[in-house]
Amino acid sequence: MPRKHFRKYLPDHQSVRDHRHLRHFGPWLRHPNLWHLNRHSVAGGVAAGMIAGLIPGPVQMLTGAILAIVFRVNLPVAMVTTWYTNPITWGPLIVAAYAIGSLVTGESMGRVTEFEFDWAGHDWSLFLPSLYHWFLGLGETYLIGSLILGGALAVLGYGAVQLAWRLYLLAYLKRRRQRRNRP
């Protein structure tokens, strides 16, 4: 199982418990599912990461960690899964979330204003406030679509991990049976 490969990168319980920055969170970080690699914990970590990945802003990994602690699923997997949102995938995800939200709310896609920023100008300190105001303009349509898209991605991610784990296990058992039946 590839678990053996990944185990060398995961911390053990004692190192997490003794880490000087994490010592204060000790009781919350001691649940075994937060660090074990089993089918349900990893699938739950992927689902938590998929939901947290759609949160705008720099708190995606923190949200993934909080969701992993609350639902007691694999914490490193939840944090790493949030990386599916990046500068390349953000645009299509925003459009998809807004399209889903417009289907639910009945609002037209034509209402979205173009993101206005003076790219040639040299005042980059206005970029983040401009982006923030543009997001606010998307409003509840984007929020509803983002929640639905996050939920759907979480269900698909959970199911994909469960299926892939099961298929890998069946192939492993088949190979083991063939090795045993050889003369």
Beta strands, then each sheet from edge to edge (+ up, - down):
end
